[in-house]
Amino acid sequence: MARHDGRKNHELRPIKIKRRYTRSAPGSVLYQSGETIVLCTASIDERVPEWMAGKGRGWLTAEYAMLPGSTRPRKRREREKLDGRTTEIQRLIGRSLRAIIDLNAIGERTIAIDCDVLQADGGTRTASITGAWIALVDAVQTLPPAPAGEKKQPLRDSVAAISVGIVDGQAVLDLDYREDVDAHVDMNVVMTGRGEFVEVQGTGEEATFSHKQLNEMLALAAKGIGLLAAAQRKTLRRAFPF
């Protein structure tokens, strides 16, 4: 199938990653996938939520927002109450990153992940997860050394995410907005660098999908996430923790 942007079914959109994009947060990444651009930051607070105080364990939380100019027409700011989509996505980002971090190893601190979509063209949640992990690595490197004899590296693995779907009867990787609108099946897959699943979100859009199509989409997702993990490693170079 010829995709509208000339990609083959198994190809990712072009990726650009810029680390240390801002100075205030210990981890910040400008992550671009095709025409989707997300600013991901990781900040560290020397406290934990009250319900965790005194347990010697840290916490990681995430927030997600689409800035007004990220879409056309303009998206209104969510000042008073988050809509259901925003809440779902920021919980997904938090779950994905907590899956690969040892919260016992960061002490009683909170790592706050912020993902702000500057420009949206499909795959904003998957771009947020992939970019946020890089920001998290940089932030963790700024933590004070662990006492002698204790585990020093809180990150157990990398994590990345990608979308797959069924468009015109075929499985395709990394859907942009135009493809997402036309897809009969839309799926988001989160995996670790070692190839283990963190989360799979798949839905038929007024359609069903077969076991064979499910396997095809998961295989495409695994291939795509392998490429994303390689891009993460290349970006981090010597800062890669394991």
Backbone as CSV, one residue per row, in Angstrom:
resi,resn,N_x,N_y,N_z,CA_x,CA_y,CA_z,C_x,C_y,C_z
1,MET,0.845,-1.194,0.000,0.000,0.000,0.000,0.882,1.246,0.000
2,ALA,0.553,2.196,-0.861,1.285,3.460,-0.889,0.656,4.409,0.127
3,ARG,1.427,4.805,1.124,0.946,5.746,2.134,1.056,7.168,1.589
4,HIS,0.248,8.059,2.105,0.160,9.400,1.522,1.460,10.176,1.609
5,ASP,2.328,9.820,2.594,3.596,10.529,2.728,4.773,9.775,2.115
6,GLY,4.465,8.675,1.411,5.504,7.925,0.721,6.190,6.863,1.543
7,ARG,5.850,6.750,2.830,6.466,5.719,3.665,5.935,4.332,3.327
8,LYS,6.759,3.321,3.596,6.299,1.943,3.541,5.567,1.621,4.839
9,ASN,4.814,0.536,4.836,3.981,0.206,5.999,4.775,0.051,7.284
10,HIS,6.034,-0.374,7.187,6.838,-0.660,8.384,7.745,0.502,8.774
11,GLU,7.610,1.654,8.147,8.547,2.744,8.378,8.008,3.776,9.372
12,LEU,8.923,4.262,10.221,8.618,5.356,11.137,8.655,6.691,10.397
13,ARG,8.016,7.680,10.988,8.234,9.043,10.524,9.637,9.490,10.943
14,PRO,10.189,10.503,10.269,11.522,11.000,10.673,11.501,11.494,12.124
15,ILE,12.563,11.181,12.862,12.657,11.542,14.276,13.795,12.537,14.486
16,LYS,13.524,13.567,15.269,14.550,14.511,15.697,14.473,14.633,17.214
17,ILE,15.617,14.580,17.876,15.667,14.654,19.338,16.721,15.675,19.748
18,LYS,16.331,16.622,20.577,17.281,17.601,21.093,17.239,17.576,22.614
19,ARG,18.325,17.119,23.228,18.438,17.083,24.679,18.786,18.457,25.230
20,ARG,18.507,18.603,26.551,18.828,19.847,27.270,18.264,21.062,26.547
21,TYR,17.004,20.967,26.189,16.364,22.028,25.414,16.084,23.262,26.277
22,THR,15.812,23.038,27.560,15.631,24.149,28.490,16.642,24.013,29.624
23,ARG,16.851,25.097,30.384,17.866,25.095,31.438,17.318,24.806,32.827
24,SER,16.037,25.049,33.053,15.491,24.974,34.409,15.368,23.548,34.930
25,ALA,14.893,22.645,34.101,14.677,21.257,34.534,15.949,20.441,34.315
26,PRO,16.273,19.510,35.219,17.466,18.684,35.037,17.396,17.763,33.824
27,GLY,16.190,17.493,33.360,16.023,16.719,32.133,15.031,17.415,31.226
28,SER,15.427,17.706,29.990,14.492,18.326,29.044,14.834,17.887,27.632
29,VAL,13.805,17.545,26.874,13.988,17.017,25.522,12.916,17.598,24.606
30,LEU,13.350,18.094,23.450,12.414,18.434,22.388,12.378,17.243,21.447
31,TYR,11.226,16.592,21.380,11.097,15.345,20.615,10.149,15.582,19.443
32,GLN,10.629,15.268,18.240,9.812,15.455,17.048,9.699,14.154,16.278
33,SER,8.472,13.776,15.972,8.173,12.606,15.147,7.307,13.085,13.996
34,GLY,7.893,13.187,12.807,7.163,13.779,11.694,6.836,15.225,12.021
35,GLU,5.551,15.560,11.993,5.119,16.916,12.307,4.598,17.054,13.736
36,THR,4.713,15.992,14.529,4.344,16.063,15.948,5.566,16.464,16.764
37,ILE,5.415,17.508,17.574,6.529,18.018,18.376,6.077,18.130,19.830
38,VAL,6.865,17.537,20.728,6.534,17.538,22.153,7.755,17.971,22.960
39,LEU,7.535,18.854,23.928,8.580,19.216,24.882,8.373,18.387,26.144
40,CYS,9.374,17.582,26.487,9.306,16.706,27.661,10.342,17.170,28.682
41,THR,9.910,17.399,29.910,10.841,17.779,30.964,10.682,16.843,32.159
42,ALA,11.763,16.681,32.899,11.760,15.881,34.128,12.350,16.729,35.246
43,SER,11.565,16.986,36.279,11.991,17.798,37.414,12.015,16.943,38.674
44,ILE,12.823,17.345,39.644,12.963,16.570,40.879,12.585,17.436,42.071
45,ASP,11.677,16.923,42.879,11.253,17.591,44.113,11.761,16.755,45.284
46,GLU,12.365,17.399,46.262,12.942,16.683,47.397,11.879,16.271,48.419
47,ARG,10.688,16.038,47.982,9.596,15.569,48.834,8.792,14.529,48.066
48,VAL,7.975,13.788,48.793,7.014,12.870,48.190,5.614,13.283,48.641
49,PRO,4.578,12.772,47.991,3.219,13.054,48.470,3.054,12.604,49.920
50,GLU,2.156,13.248,50.644,1.972,12.958,52.068,1.707,11.485,52.331
51,TRP,0.978,10.843,51.437,0.626,9.437,51.667,1.824,8.500,51.527
52,MET,2.971,9.023,51.027,4.180,8.204,50.896,5.258,8.596,51.898
53,ALA,5.058,9.651,52.647,6.099,10.166,53.531,6.518,9.123,54.573
54,GLY,7.818,9.036,54.819,8.344,8.147,55.836,8.563,6.716,55.403
55,LYS,8.305,6.405,54.127,8.452,5.026,53.654,9.797,4.776,52.973
56,GLY,10.592,5.828,52.827,11.895,5.662,52.205,11.832,5.369,50.722
57,ARG,10.744,5.725,50.106,10.507,5.378,48.705,10.084,6.627,47.946
58,GLY,10.492,6.726,46.688,10.153,7.876,45.881,8.893,7.663,45.060
59,TRP,8.595,8.656,44.225,7.400,8.614,43.390,7.701,9.293,42.060
60,LEU,6.982,8.883,41.022,7.067,9.520,39.711,5.657,9.814,39.241
61,THR,5.435,11.041,38.811,4.125,11.442,38.325,4.291,12.143,36.982
62,ALA,3.220,12.233,36.213,3.311,12.833,34.880,2.110,13.719,34.601
63,GLU,2.371,14.793,33.873,1.310,15.666,33.376,1.489,15.858,31.875
64,TYR,0.367,16.018,31.185,0.350,16.128,29.724,-0.586,17.247,29.336
65,ALA,-0.200,18.013,28.325,-1.080,19.083,27.857,-0.812,19.344,26.386
66,MET,-1.867,19.702,25.687,-1.740,20.179,24.310,-1.871,21.694,24.345
67,LEU,-0.830,22.397,23.927,-0.856,23.851,23.960,-1.851,24.398,22.938
68,PRO,-2.377,25.588,23.176,-3.429,26.118,22.304,-3.069,26.122,20.821
69,GLY,-1.818,26.460,20.500,-1.431,26.535,19.099,-1.010,25.217,18.486
70,SER,-1.172,24.121,19.208,-0.720,22.822,18.694,-1.656,22.237,17.654
71,THR,-2.880,22.741,17.594,-3.876,22.214,16.656,-4.557,23.366,15.920
72,ARG,-5.244,23.002,14.869,-6.073,23.949,14.136,-7.468,23.348,14.009
73,PRO,-8.504,23.983,14.526,-8.488,25.298,15.187,-7.795,25.242,16.552
74,ARG,-7.569,26.412,17.143,-6.892,26.539,18.421,-7.597,25.724,19.495
75,LYS,-6.781,25.041,20.303,-7.327,24.268,21.420,-7.369,25.140,22.668
76,ARG,-8.509,25.199,23.316,-8.630,26.010,24.525,-7.830,25.389,25.670
77,ARG,-7.277,26.225,26.522,-6.521,25.735,27.674,-7.469,25.058,28.668
78,GLU,-6.970,23.990,29.296,-7.755,23.292,30.316,-7.397,23.894,31.670
79,ARG,-8.069,24.975,32.027,-7.700,25.718,33.231,-8.334,25.164,34.496
80,GLU,-9.551,24.686,34.413,-10.270,24.280,35.621,-10.354,22.767,35.770
81,LYS,-10.642,22.069,34.703,-10.816,20.618,34.783,-10.230,19.970,33.546
82,LEU,-9.454,18.905,33.761,-8.872,18.182,32.634,-9.932,17.336,31.961
83,ASP,-9.873,17.270,30.628,-10.820,16.383,29.961,-10.355,14.934,30.091
84,GLY,-11.233,14.011,29.740,-10.940,12.593,29.944,-9.727,12.123,29.168
85,ARG,-9.536,12.637,27.956,-8.394,12.224,27.142,-7.079,12.632,27.800
86,THR,-7.004,13.871,28.271,-5.783,14.342,28.929,-5.461,13.503,30.154
87,THR,-6.460,13.234,30.975,-6.256,12.427,32.188,-5.755,11.039,31.825
88,GLU,-6.358,10.431,30.814,-5.946,9.087,30.385,-4.496,9.080,29.932
89,ILE,-4.112,10.081,29.128,-2.762,10.098,28.570,-1.720,10.332,29.646
90,GLN,-1.963,11.254,30.559,-0.926,11.495,31.568,-0.798,10.311,32.520
91,ARG,-1.875,9.591,32.756,-1.760,8.362,33.556,-0.957,7.309,32.806
92,LEU,-1.162,7.216,31.499,-0.394,6.270,30.688,1.089,6.598,30.736
93,ILE,1.435,7.869,30.604,2.844,8.268,30.656,3.446,7.893,32.010
94,GLY,2.728,8.191,33.085,3.225,7.852,34.410,3.418,6.362,34.593
95,ARG,2.428,5.557,34.182,2.552,4.094,34.313,3.743,3.563,33.520
96,SER,3.920,4.105,32.314,4.984,3.612,31.436,6.358,3.847,32.041
97,LEU,6.564,5.010,32.639,7.873,5.318,33.220,8.079,4.640,34.567
98,ARG,7.001,4.491,35.341,7.149,3.775,36.619,7.471,2.303,36.404
99,ALA,7.153,1.780,35.223,7.432,0.370,34.942,8.919,0.079,34.847
100,ILE,9.742,1.119,34.588,11.167,0.858,34.364,12.063,1.572,35.379
101,ILE,11.477,2.118,36.445,12.285,2.787,37.458,12.083,2.117,38.817
102,ASP,13.167,1.970,39.560,13.106,1.444,40.922,12.903,2.633,41.855
103,LEU,11.687,2.834,42.320,11.373,3.992,43.149,12.029,3.911,44.525
104,ASN,12.439,2.717,44.925,13.164,2.588,46.192,14.571,3.174,46.098
105,ALA,15.070,3.300,44.859,16.457,3.725,44.671,16.617,5.239,44.553
106,ILE,15.514,5.989,44.550,15.658,7.441,44.385,15.435,8.200,45.698
107,GLY,15.202,7.464,46.777,14.953,8.123,48.051,13.588,8.787,48.071
108,GLU,13.320,9.547,49.122,12.007,10.194,49.246,11.989,11.472,48.402
109,ARG,11.902,11.262,47.107,11.846,12.342,46.131,10.719,12.059,45.140
110,THR,10.232,13.117,44.522,9.243,12.981,43.457,9.856,13.465,42.151
111,ILE,9.779,12.630,41.145,10.171,13.040,39.795,8.896,13.406,39.046
112,ALA,8.823,14.633,38.586,7.644,15.117,37.867,7.975,15.221,36.384
113,ILE,7.217,14.499,35.585,7.363,14.519,34.132,6.294,15.439,33.548
114,ASP,6.688,16.361,32.702,5.746,17.241,32.014,5.926,17.088,30.508
115,CYS,4.844,16.772,29.826,4.868,16.622,28.376,3.889,17.623,27.773
116,ASP,4.420,18.603,27.053,3.603,19.650,26.448,3.703,19.550,24.934
117,VAL,2.563,19.334,24.304,2.528,19.181,22.852,2.561,20.565,22.219
118,LEU,3.612,20.831,21.442,3.741,22.104,20.739,3.046,22.063,19.384
119,GLN,3.054,20.888,18.765,2.414,20.710,17.464,1.938,19.269,17.359
120,ALA,0.691,19.078,16.972,0.093,17.745,16.971,-0.226,17.281,15.555
121,ASP,0.283,16.100,15.217,-0.069,15.454,13.952,-0.136,13.946,14.161
122,GLY,-0.815,13.538,15.241,-0.944,12.120,15.549,0.214,11.600,16.372
123,GLY,-0.072,10.653,17.265,0.976,10.012,18.058,1.558,10.880,19.148
124,THR,0.756,11.793,19.703,1.309,12.668,20.744,1.613,11.910,22.028
125,ARG,0.786,10.919,22.372,1.035,10.189,23.619,2.262,9.297,23.484
126,THR,2.451,8.695,22.318,3.604,7.818,22.129,4.888,8.637,22.054
127,ALA,4.835,9.784,21.402,6.000,10.671,21.368,6.342,11.163,22.771
128,SER,5.328,11.437,23.575,5.551,11.910,24.945,6.300,10.873,25.764
129,ILE,5.888,9.617,25.680,6.546,8.552,26.440,7.994,8.378,25.992
130,THR,8.207,8.343,24.684,9.551,8.109,24.147,10.495,9.246,24.497
131,GLY,10.023,10.480,24.369,10.851,11.625,24.720,11.053,11.773,26.217
132,ALA,10.004,11.488,26.983,10.087,11.648,28.439,11.120,10.711,29.053
133,TRP,11.279,9.524,28.481,12.275,8.610,29.047,13.679,9.199,28.941
134,ILE,13.987,9.870,27.838,15.302,10.496,27.682,15.482,11.598,28.724
135,ALA,14.438,12.405,28.909,14.507,13.452,29.933,14.692,12.839,31.316
136,LEU,14.042,11.725,31.567,14.162,11.046,32.859,15.585,10.574,33.094
137,VAL,16.228,10.031,32.074,17.618,9.585,32.217,18.508,10.748,32.647
138,ASP,18.369,11.879,31.975,19.202,13.031,32.320,18.918,13.525,33.735
139,ALA,17.653,13.531,34.126,17.313,13.983,35.481,17.886,13.054,36.537
140,VAL,17.794,11.765,36.324,18.281,10.787,37.302,19.791,10.919,37.498
141,GLN,20.493,11.311,36.427,21.953,11.459,36.541,22.348,12.561,37.519
142,THR,21.416,13.461,37.834,21.731,14.567,38.748,21.469,14.223,40.217
143,LEU,20.900,13.049,40.491,20.645,12.653,41.871,21.967,12.412,42.607
144,PRO,22.016,12.672,43.901,23.258,12.426,44.647,23.595,10.939,44.651
145,PRO,24.885,10.607,44.742,25.290,9.195,44.744,24.647,8.434,45.898
146,ALA,24.321,7.181,45.640,23.752,6.338,46.692,24.841,5.966,47.701
147,PRO,24.457,5.718,48.960,25.439,5.273,49.956,26.144,4.007,49.499
148,ALA,27.353,3.813,49.982,28.144,2.638,49.602,27.376,1.361,49.887
149,GLY,27.413,0.457,48.936,26.748,-0.826,49.107,25.307,-0.847,48.649
150,GLU,24.725,0.316,48.323,23.344,0.348,47.858,23.298,0.465,46.339
151,LYS,22.162,0.073,45.772,21.996,0.138,44.328,22.085,1.590,43.870
152,LYS,22.906,1.843,42.845,23.131,3.208,42.388,22.247,3.594,41.207
153,GLN,21.834,2.625,40.390,21.118,2.947,39.168,19.641,2.607,39.301
154,PRO,18.773,3.618,39.400,17.352,3.334,39.578,16.629,2.899,38.304
155,LEU,17.225,3.146,37.139,16.541,2.786,35.891,16.882,1.358,35.495
156,ARG,15.841,0.543,35.339,16.035,-0.865,35.023,16.093,-1.141,33.537
157,ASP,15.500,-0.264,32.734,15.404,-0.500,31.298,14.985,0.801,30.637
158,SER,15.002,0.813,29.323,14.432,1.932,28.583,12.967,1.631,28.288
159,VAL,12.237,2.657,27.840,10.844,2.462,27.455,10.538,3.410,26.302
160,ALA,9.719,2.944,25.372,9.294,3.752,24.233,7.914,3.274,23.813
161,ALA,7.270,4.070,22.974,5.909,3.739,22.547,5.716,4.138,21.098
162,ILE,4.794,3.445,20.449,4.500,3.716,19.039,3.049,3.338,18.756
163,SER,2.503,3.937,17.715,1.153,3.579,17.278,1.238,2.642,16.083
164,VAL,0.248,1.773,15.985,0.059,0.918,14.813,-1.435,0.902,14.510
165,GLY,-1.789,0.453,13.336,-3.206,0.406,13.010,-3.470,-0.361,11.729
166,ILE,-4.742,-0.517,11.425,-5.174,-1.118,10.169,-5.774,-0.010,9.317
167,VAL,-5.120,0.276,8.199,-5.576,1.304,7.263,-5.734,0.654,5.894
168,ASP,-6.919,0.775,5.317,-7.202,0.139,4.018,-6.881,-1.350,4.040
169,GLY,-7.168,-1.983,5.177,-7.002,-3.432,5.291,-5.593,-3.897,5.587
170,GLN,-4.636,-2.977,5.753,-3.257,-3.370,5.986,-2.734,-2.785,7.295
171,ALA,-1.832,-3.535,7.923,-1.204,-3.071,9.155,-0.117,-2.056,8.817
172,VAL,-0.153,-0.919,9.488,0.836,0.135,9.245,1.388,0.629,10.582
173,LEU,2.607,1.155,10.519,3.325,1.617,11.706,3.333,3.132,11.781
174,ASP,3.187,3.666,12.986,3.401,5.087,13.266,2.450,5.969,12.460
175,LEU,1.189,5.944,12.854,0.159,6.681,12.128,0.250,8.181,12.406
176,ASP,0.169,8.987,11.353,-0.012,10.421,11.557,-1.511,10.706,11.667
177,TYR,-1.863,11.975,11.817,-3.269,12.303,12.064,-4.175,11.860,10.921
178,ARG,-3.752,12.087,9.709,-4.578,11.703,8.553,-4.850,10.211,8.542
179,GLU,-3.838,9.403,8.826,-4.027,7.951,8.853,-4.855,7.534,10.059
180,ASP,-4.636,8.195,11.180,-5.380,7.865,12.392,-6.883,8.058,12.189
181,VAL,-7.246,9.123,11.486,-8.658,9.396,11.215,-9.273,8.305,10.338
182,ASP,-8.501,7.797,9.379,-9.008,6.800,8.431,-8.869,5.360,8.919
183,ALA,-8.151,5.142,10.025,-7.844,3.776,10.464,-9.092,3.031,10.921
184,HIS,-9.190,1.763,10.542,-10.257,0.892,11.037,-9.911,0.356,12.419
185,VAL,-8.620,0.263,12.703,-8.141,-0.164,14.022,-6.993,0.763,14.419
186,ASP,-7.004,1.215,15.649,-5.961,2.095,16.156,-5.407,1.476,17.431
187,MET,-4.086,1.356,17.520,-3.471,0.715,18.679,-2.221,1.475,19.094
188,ASN,-2.044,1.644,20.398,-0.821,2.217,20.960,-0.125,1.141,21.784
189,VAL,1.158,0.986,21.555,1.924,-0.074,22.214,3.116,0.547,22.936
190,VAL,3.294,0.168,24.206,4.422,0.629,25.015,5.270,-0.586,25.355
191,MET,6.572,-0.512,25.083,7.468,-1.641,25.334,8.784,-1.146,25.905
192,THR,9.463,-2.038,26.601,10.796,-1.745,27.109,11.835,-2.014,26.028
193,GLY,13.056,-1.532,26.282,14.135,-1.786,25.342,14.467,-3.254,25.196
194,ARG,14.153,-4.039,26.216,14.410,-5.487,26.149,13.258,-6.238,25.477
195,GLY,12.251,-5.514,25.024,11.180,-6.139,24.254,10.004,-6.643,25.059
196,GLU,9.881,-6.202,26.318,8.731,-6.608,27.123,7.629,-5.557,27.025
197,PHE,6.377,-6.016,27.049,5.246,-5.110,26.935,4.975,-4.420,28.268
198,VAL,4.670,-3.122,28.189,4.186,-2.374,29.342,2.677,-2.171,29.225
199,GLU,2.233,-1.808,28.040,0.798,-1.585,27.847,0.459,-1.689,26.363
200,VAL,-0.732,-2.226,26.089,-1.267,-2.304,24.728,-2.685,-1.758,24.771
201,GLN,-2.945,-0.724,23.965,-4.275,-0.123,23.882,-4.754,-0.248,22.442
202,GLY,-5.707,-1.118,22.188,-6.179,-1.324,20.827,-7.688,-1.265,20.724
203,THR,-8.176,-0.578,19.694,-9.615,-0.390,19.540,-10.002,-0.469,18.071
204,GLY,-11.082,-1.183,17.801,-11.666,-1.169,16.468,-12.570,0.045,16.323
205,GLU,-12.386,0.803,15.232,-13.209,1.984,14.980,-14.347,1.588,14.041
206,GLU,-15.482,1.216,14.633,-16.627,0.723,13.864,-16.217,-0.480,13.013
207,ALA,-15.278,-1.251,13.546,-14.765,-2.418,12.825,-14.220,-3.416,13.828
208,THR,-13.901,-4.607,13.352,-13.251,-5.623,14.167,-11.897,-5.946,13.544
209,PHE,-11.081,-6.712,14.267,-9.815,-7.141,13.694,-9.532,-8.566,14.132
210,SER,-8.814,-9.273,13.285,-8.567,-10.697,13.496,-7.329,-10.917,14.358
211,HIS,-7.178,-12.169,14.799,-5.985,-12.548,15.554,-4.744,-12.352,14.696
212,LYS,-4.850,-12.674,13.403,-3.728,-12.494,12.486,-3.343,-11.020,12.382
213,GLN,-4.326,-10.138,12.269,-4.038,-8.713,12.193,-3.436,-8.190,13.500
214,LEU,-3.923,-8.717,14.628,-3.349,-8.326,15.915,-1.875,-8.681,15.967
215,ASN,-1.534,-9.903,15.545,-0.137,-10.320,15.554,0.713,-9.464,14.614
216,GLU,0.135,-9.111,13.466,0.862,-8.252,12.521,1.143,-6.885,13.135
217,MET,0.158,-6.321,13.819,0.350,-5.008,14.434,1.373,-5.059,15.565
218,LEU,1.314,-6.108,16.381,2.272,-6.226,17.477,3.694,-6.417,16.949
219,ALA,3.823,-7.174,15.852,5.154,-7.364,15.261,5.693,-6.046,14.713
220,LEU,4.824,-5.265,14.067,5.237,-3.949,13.578,5.639,-3.038,14.731
221,ALA,4.843,-3.059,15.807,5.145,-2.221,16.967,6.497,-2.591,17.567
222,ALA,6.770,-3.885,17.701,8.054,-4.325,18.260,9.210,-3.856,17.394
223,LYS,9.037,-3.934,16.081,10.088,-3.455,15.174,10.300,-1.954,15.346
224,GLY,9.194,-1.217,15.386,9.295,0.237,15.529,9.924,0.645,16.839
225,ILE,9.542,-0.013,17.922,10.093,0.348,19.232,11.571,-0.021,19.319
226,GLY,11.963,-1.079,18.629,13.388,-1.385,18.552,14.179,-0.251,17.909
227,LEU,13.615,0.346,16.863,14.264,1.484,16.212,14.277,2.707,17.124
228,LEU,13.188,2.922,17.861,13.135,4.048,18.792,14.143,3.875,19.921
229,ALA,14.268,2.659,20.433,15.245,2.397,21.497,16.659,2.675,21.006
230,ALA,16.931,2.329,19.754,18.252,2.609,19.184,18.479,4.120,19.077
231,ALA,17.428,4.861,18.699,17.540,6.316,18.606,17.756,6.935,19.992
232,GLN,17.094,6.380,20.998,17.301,6.865,22.366,18.748,6.652,22.794
233,ARG,19.277,5.473,22.530,20.660,5.168,22.917,21.644,6.100,22.193
234,LYS,21.405,6.315,20.913,22.293,7.184,20.132,22.265,8.607,20.679
235,THR,21.084,9.081,21.060,20.948,10.428,21.588,21.665,10.581,22.924
236,LEU,21.544,9.565,23.789,22.132,9.647,25.121,23.619,9.392,25.146
237,ARG,24.122,8.612,24.186,25.533,8.276,24.107,26.063,7.799,25.460
238,ARG,27.038,8.492,26.035,27.653,8.013,27.274,26.747,8.161,28.492
239,ALA,25.693,8.934,28.357,24.776,9.087,29.500,23.848,7.892,29.643
240,PHE,23.856,6.984,28.644,22.963,5.820,28.740,23.371,4.979,29.940
241,PRO,22.423,4.671,30.831,22.788,4.158,32.153,23.067,2.655,32.229
242,PHE,22.778,1.899,31.186,23.014,0.441,31.323,23.244,-0.180,29.955
